[in-house]
């Protein structure tokens, strides 16, 4: 192992090169340790958890079904209404039950204008939960 070089006059000069062999040895040992331990960290402990059966006690708030046909006619829970009646009906419903949901069933050929008007009136009246009902079976 050389720590320096001998000059012609007998004095040692410090070595100007870095010895990387010990560094490489340490890195190889660490690499081998990580290769061996990495698969051990991915295994989980398998346990048999108990199974419990219960039904959720969820009280669903009342909802309003507003159907909009392609011609623009409106139906409040199956009853025909006109656009001018919606505001008073929404306000009365919100006063009775603030958690009321509005389910909009719009015909696929209905104009967006009719749907947007109904949503706007509902939002102004205080209905905060508005959703769209679709039929996933028709494709």
VEXMI-878398 format. One record per residue (C-alpha): x, y, z. Coordinates in steps of 0.25 Angstrom, whole numbers, plus 5000, padded with zeros to 4 digits. Example, Ala and Ser with C-alpha at 12.3 -4.5 7.8 and 13.67 -1.06 7.14 Angstrom:
<recs>
504949825031;505549965029;
</recs>
This chain:
<recs>
500050005000;500650134996;500450265004;501350344996;502550344986;503950354989;504650474982;506050474978;506550544991;505950445000;504750525005;503350475003;502250554996;500750544999;499950454989;499050544981;498150434976;496950384984;496850234987;495450194983;495550044986;495050055000;493850134996;493550034985;493649924995;492649995005;491650024994;491649874989;491449825003;490249925005;489649884991;489749744995;489049775008;487949855001;487749744991;487549645002;486649725011;485749795001;484849664998;484649645013;484049785014;482949755004;482349635011;481149665020;480649585032;479449515028;478349515039;476949465039;476049585043;474749555049;473549585040;472349665045;471049685039;470249805041;469349905033;469650045033;468650135039;468650245029;467450335028;467350385014;466850525013;465550555004;465850574990;465150644978;465150574965;465050684954;464850624940;465050714928;464550664915;465150694901;464050794898;464350874911;463150824920;463450804934;463050694944;463150714959;463150564965;462250524954;461350644954;461350744943;461850884946;462251014939;463551084941;462951204948;462451104959;463851044962;464351164971;463151164981;463251004981;464751004984;464651114994;463551045002;464350915001;465550975006;464851035018;464250905022;465550815020;466850895017;467550755014;466650725002;467350674989;466950714975;467050594965;466950644951;466450544940;466650614927;466350554914;467550534905;466950624895;466550734905;467250864902;468350904912;467551034914;466450974921;467350894930;468151014933;466951094937;466450994946;467750984953;467851134954;466451144961;466851034970;468151094974;467551234977;466451164985;467451104994;467550964989;469050924991;468950774987;468750764972;468950634964;468650574951;467950434949;468450354937;468150214932;469350134931;468750024923;468450104911;469750114902;
</recs>
